[in-house]
Amino acid sequence: MWWTIGLTLAAGIGSAALGQGREVLLGVGAPVVATAGSWVRITRVWARAPATLLAALIRAFAVKGLFFVAWVWVALAVFEARPAPFVVSFTVSFVTLHLTEAWCLRRLMAAGTGSGCS
């Protein structure tokens, strides 16, 4: 999990350095923060009380939905990010990180113990 987060962040920083500007960093930032935070929460809940994981996932989904709506509004309205590079980087990083999170969650639940993915 953490290597995917690192690669996504590195790609965002690299793209920004190559002239895509802050839009790419803004697009990558929210999915990286949300995925890292939710994965830490998932592994803690799983270690403490696996039976409560579904409720924690539903709460996290609601919080992430509100967070992403606020992030998009701030990026486009406050930071006046160019829509095209922001939306592309946000979408690609969101899908990549959440597919990785789903895969790691599957491994975590199949293993029964451990962290699922490192």
N, C-alpha and C positions, 0 to 999 in steps of 0.2 A: 504494500500500500504506500509506504513512505517513498519508495523509489519512483512511483508514478507521480506522486505529488511533487517531488523534486524535479523530475523531468518536465512536468507541465510548467512549473514555475521558471525553470531554466529556459524553456522555449519562449515563454512570454518575455523574459528579460532579454533574450537574444533577439527576438523580433523587434522589441522596442529599441535596442541598440542599433539595429539595422535600418531604422528610419520609420517604423510603424508607429512610434510615439507611445504616449501614455495610454492610448486606447486599448492596446493589446494587454498592457499590464492591468488596466482596470477590468478588462474582460476575463483575464485569467485569475485575478485576485479573489473574487467572491467564490468561485468553485473550489479553489485551493483551501481557503479558510473554512468553508462549509464542510468539505470532505474531511479535512484533518480533525475538525471539532467533532463531527459526528462519529468518525471512526474511534476516537478516544472514548467517546461516550458509549458506543456499542460494546467495545471490549471491556469496559468497566462494568456495564450492566450484565453482560454475559458472564463475567467472572463472579459477580456477586449473586445474581438471581436470574438465571436463564429464562425462567417462566415469565418474567416481566419485560422481556426484550421486545415483543410485539407492541406493547403500549409505549415503550420508549421510542421505537421506530416511528410510530404514528405521530407522537409529539414532535419528534425531530423533523418529520416531513412538513408539519405545519409551520414550525419555526423557520425552516429553510425556505419555504415558499414566501413568507413575509420578508425574510432577509433578501432574497433575490429580487423581489419587486422593488424594495427600497434601494438596493444597490443599482439596479438598472436606472431608476429615476435619478439618483444622485449622479451617476456617471454621465447620463445624457443631459440632464437639466443643469446641474450645478457645475460639473467639470466641463461641460459642453464638448464631450467626446464625439469624434466623428462616428456616425452610426455603423458604417460598414465594417471597419476593422474591429470595433468593439463587439458587435453582434457575432461576427465570425469567431473571434477568439473566445468569447463567452460560451458560445454553443459547443465548439469543439472541446474545450476544456471541461465543460459541464458533462457532456456525454462520456468522454474518456474517463474522467474521474468517477462518475457514478456507475459506469459499467465495471470498473475495477473494484469499487466498493461492494457492488452486488456479488461479484465473483469471490471476493475475500469473505464476505458474509456467508456465502454458501460453504466455503472451506472451513470457516470457523464452526458452523453448525454441524458439518459432517464429522469434524475431528472430535467434537465434544469438549475439548479443552485446548488451551493454547490461545494464540492470537489470530489464527487463520492466515494472515499475511503479515509480512514484516515490511 
